[in-house]
Amino acid sequence: MSKQSTSHLFMIEPEAFYSNEQTAFTNHYQEKVTDETPEIISEKALTEFHNLKSAIEERGIKVTSLKGSKDCPDHIFPNWFITFQNKTMQIFSMMAPNRRKEKKLSMIEHLTKTYELTDDMSYLEGKGVFLESTSSMVFDRVNRIVYAGISPRTNAVQLIIWCRNNDFELVLFETESHTGSPIYHTDVLMYVGTEIIGICFDVIEPEHLDYVKKKVNQYHQVIELSADQIKRFCGNAIEAQNKDGELFLIISSTAYKALNQTQLDKLLSSYKDIIHSDIPTIEKYGGGSARCMLTELF
């Protein structure tokens, strides 16, 4: 039986962390200018990383953590691969040249001790075709649906090919961020849990809205998020379960504080608890939040 979430998560401890100039023109949630030194930023990010990791582990959820590299400022966001319940894995194409370096052989060798590597789409980088795994694609694993917003990092044609080859239904749409550009990753605006989908309809282009609303309501309760809540990373959440099968939602403290009481009550009717930790440096300079820092190991 397919599961939406897992009790084992993967993280990469940052060896370096700073605002990545190579991703800035597509990621409108990261700040480029700072009066802090790179050393201070990295030190703060490392502390935030360990605090989130500890908060997850304290609830009985297993975390495997590997060390990142100095040449990868976004190594803290391991969204270049995916694993499946049948113990296979795939590697995806990344847009920024320094993000392509994140796919370290040592990490791949560690993962392939458990998972069979069935596809490596890195060759697409040379063709300018990018599909950034679980950030570009938000998975309803139980019902085999992929939700995806088109962006420079999420190629529509490759999405269609991938979903056809892997037997997933594709719900494809276009978005508009607060800057007027497409939202760079789908996991900024939505997440899928066992019972609940959190999603911001306000950022989806009107011609796609009815279709998306119909699909998300087909199998789930829906929590609507506002465009302002998206800027505070309320959509960048992930479900996980502990060893007893209890379900948790993991988000940042920034996101947690931005949720209203009605939303919190609805979430807590489906989750044992909401795990959150304060990661402002990572959010500020990385333009990503809790979900971006976590990859499921099935």
N, C-alpha and C positions, 0 to 999 in steps of 0.2 A: 504493500500500500504506500502511495506517495505521501511524503510529508512536506509541509510548507517550510518548516524551520528545523534547525539542527541544534544539538547540545554541544557543538564543538566549533569554535571560531578561530580564525587565523588573523594575526596582526604582525606588522613589521615595526620594530623599534627603530626610531629615526637616528641615524648617525649624523645626519645634517638635516636642517629644516629651515626654509626661508621662502619668500614669495618667488615663485617660479616665473621668470620672465617669458618662458616659452609657452606657458598656458594662459597668460594674462589676457590676451586678446579674445579668447573665447569664454573665459571664466569671469563673469561680472560680479562674483561674490567675494573675490580675493582682493585685498588691498596691496598696492604696489609700493607706496611711499611709507617710510618708517623713520622714526628718530632713534630706534633701538638698533644695537649692533647685532650682526648675525649670530654671535656667540650667545647673547642674551636670549634672542628669539629661539635658538636651538635648545637652550637650557630650559626655557619655559615649556616648549613643546614636549620635551622628554618627560618633564614632570606631569604634564597633562596626560600624556600617553599612559604612563604607569598608573595614574589615578583612575582612568577609565578602565584599564585592564583589571585592576584590583576590584573595582566596583562590580564588574561582570563576574569575576571568579568568586567573589564573596557570596553570590547567589547560586553557586553550584554549577555554573556553566564553564566548561573547559575552554581554555585559550592556549593555542600554540603560537609562540612568538619567535620570530627570527630577527637577526640583526640586519639593519639596512646598511646602505653604502653612502659614502660622502659625495659621490657624483650624482646622487638621486635625491633632489630636494623634496620630491613627492613620494618617496618610498613608503611613507607612513600611510598612504592610500593604496592598498594592494588590490586594485581593480583591473588587473591584467589577465586574470584567469578565473575559471569557474569549475566547481566540482559538482558531480551528480550522485544520486543515491546508488547507482549501479557501479560506483567506484571508478568512474572515468572522469577525466578532466580535459579542458580545452584552454588554449592560450590565444589571446586576442591581439589585435593591432591597436597601437597607441599613436596619437597624433604628434605629441611633442617629442622631438628626438631624445631629450634626456629622460623622458618617461619610458622610452623603448629600452633603455639601459636597465630598467628596474627588473627585467626578466632574467635575473642572475641564474647561471647554471646551477649553482649550489642550492638555490631555492627550488628550482625545477627538479633537481635530483632528490631533494628531501620529499617533495610532493609525490613524485613518481614511485616512491617506495610503497605508497598506499594506493595511488590512482594510476590507471592506465591512460596515458596521453593519447587521445584519439584524433586531435586536430590542433595544429599550430598555425594560426592565421597571420603570423608576423610578416610573412612575405607580402601581405597587402599594404604594408607601410610604404614599400617602394613604389606602389601604384597610387598612393595618395588616398587609400580607402581605409577608413577608421571605424572601428566598432569596439567600444571600450567596456566590454564584458558586463558585469552586473551593475555598472553605473549607467551605461547606455540603455540596458535592458532591465526592466523590473519584472521579475518572474512571479507568476502564479503557477507554482510547480504542481500543485494538485490537479488543476484543471488544464495544465499545459498551454498557458497563455503568456505571451510576452507583450508588455506595454512599453512603447518606445516613442520618444519625441525626437524628431529629426533635428540634427545640429551638425556643425562641422566635425564633431567627434562621433557622430552616430549616422552612418551612411544608410540611406533608405534602401538602396538596391541590395547591399550586403545583408541588411536585416531580413529582407524577403528571402534571399538565398539561404541564410542561416536557419530561419524558422522552417522553411520547406525541408531542408536537409535533416533537421532535428525534430521534426514532427511537433512543432509548436504553432498555435494560432497567433497571428500577429495583429495587435491593435496599434496602428500607426497614426500619429497625429503631429501637428505642428504647434509650437509654443511661442510666446513672446514674453520676455523678461521685463523687469522694471527699466531696462535700458533700451528696449525696443528690439533687441536681438533675440534669437532663439536661446532657450535655456540649454546650457552645455551638456547636462546630464539629466536623464529622466528621474534618477533617484533624488534629485533636488526637490521635485514637486510631488512625489508620491511614493508610497510603500504598500506592500501587500503582506498581510498576516493570515493566519488560519481562518479567523472570523471577520477581520476588519481590513478595509482598505482606507488609508488616509490619502487624500488627493486634493490638489488645488485646481478647481475648474477655471478660476479667473485667468490663469495664464495660458489656457488652451485656446487655440484659434476657434472662432465661432462655428466654422463649417465642420469641425470635427467633434463638437461638444456633445451633441445628442448621441452619437455613436459611442463615445467614450463613457458617457453616463450610463447608457444601457449595459455595456459590458461590465463595468465595475459593480453595478447593482445586481448582476446575474447570480453571483455566488456569495456575496459579502455584504455586511453592513458597511456603510460609507460614512467616514468622518470628513467633512468638508473643511479644508484649510484655506485661509485667506492669502492674498498675495503678500501682505505684510508679514504673515507668519512664515511664508516661504523664505523671505529674506532673513528670518531668524532660525532657519534650518529645521522647521517643524516637519517638513516632508522627508528629511534625511534620517530616517529611522529604520530599525531592523528588528524583527522578531527572533527570539532564541528561546530555547527551553533548557531547564536544568535536568539533572540526572533522574529526577522523579517525574519528568514530563510536564512540569508546570511551565506555563508560557509567560514570557516577559517581553516588554518592548524596551529597546535600548535607544536613547536619544541623548543629546547634550543638555546641559542645564540651561543654556540659552533657549533652546527649543521648549524645554519643560516649562519654563517661566512664561513663555509666550502663549501657551495653551490656556483656553478658558475653562471654567469649571464644568460646563456641559461636556466639553470634549474629554476632559480628564475622567469624569464619571463614566462616560461611554467606554473609554479605554480600560478602565479598571473593572468593568463588568466582563471583559474578555481576558484580562491579564492578571496574573498573580500580583504583579507590581510593575512599575515603570522604573527602569534603571537609568539614572542620568548622572553625568559628571561634567564638571566645568572645563571646557576646552577652548577658551576664547582666542588664544594665540594661534592654534591650529585653524580655527574657523576664519580668523582675520586674514592671515597670510596664505593659508592654503585654499580658502574658498570652498572647503568641504567640512563635513561634520562627522558625527558618530558612525553613521552607516558607511561612509566612505572609508573609514578606518578598519572595517570588519568584512571579512569574506567567510562564507559558510564552508565548513568541511563536512560533507555528508558521508 
